[in-house]
């Protein structure tokens, strides 16, 4: 039986060298060329996941699953000390707004 929800499911996870994105039942992984801060990679995974959702022309609610509190707080517009995380979160917020995602 399919999972019932009020939005498109987007799961992300990251390590310092890899990111994984699951949108509905499609899974993608990405590898970095060098080790980076795990919160930065998680925020990039969120950005890529939201880009994937926008590419599918989805509008409406998206249910985002991430285990990085820092990335999620930055996405909410809260202050973040890591510039890379804050920059990625700002880009993601612009994608969400321009594609009418919630």
N, C-alpha and C positions, 0 to 999 in steps of 0.2 A: 504494500500500500504506500503511495507517495506521501511524503511529509507535507502536512498542511501548514501554511504560514500566511502571514499578511504581507509578504514581500519576497523578493528574490534573495536567495541565500548566497552569501559570499564569505568564504572561509580563507584566512591567510595565516601563514606561519613562516618563521625565518630562523636562520642561524647566521653567524657572521659571514658565511660564504654562499648561502643559498636562500632562495625564497620560493614558497609554494603558494599557489592560488587555486581554490576550488570554487567555481561559479556554477551553481546547480550541480551537474554531474561531470563538468569538464575540468580537468586537472592540468595545470601548467607549472613547470618549475623553471627557475632562472638561477644562474650561477654568476657570482661576482668574480672579477679578475684578481681581487685582493681582499683580504680580510677587512671588514668594516664593523662599525658598531651595530650590534644586533637590533637595537631599536630603530636605527636608520634603515636597515634592510626590511624590517617589519613595516615601517611607514611606506617604503617604496613598494612593498607587496600590496599594501592597501591601495596605493595610488594605481598600480597596475590592475588590480582587481576592479576598481571603480572605472578605469578606462575600458576594461573588457565589458563591463555592464553597459557603459555608454555606447560602445561599439555595437552592441546588440540592439540599440535603439530602445532600451528599456526606460520607461519613465515610471515614477512611483516609488514605493518603499523598497529599500534594500536593507537586508538584515546582515550586518557586518559582524563577523566573529574574529577576534584577535586576542592574543594573550598579553599584548604589550600595553600596559596602562599608559606609558609615556606617549606612545603613538596615538592611542585613543583620545587622551587629553589634548594633545596637539591638534588632532582633527576637530575637536570641539572648540578650538580657538583659544585654549588656555596657554599661558606662557610656558615656553620650553627653552631650556638652556642650550640644547644641541641645535645649531643652525641648520644642519642637514635635515633633521627631523621636522623642524618648524617650516622649512622651505617646501618639503614634500607635502606636508599637511596643508599648507596654503594652496599649493597647486591642486590638491585633491578637493578642497572646498570649492575652488573655482569650477572644477569639472562637475561636481555635484550640483552646483547652482545653475550652470549653463545647460545641464541636461535634465533639469527638473526632477532630480532624484531626491529622496527623503531619507 
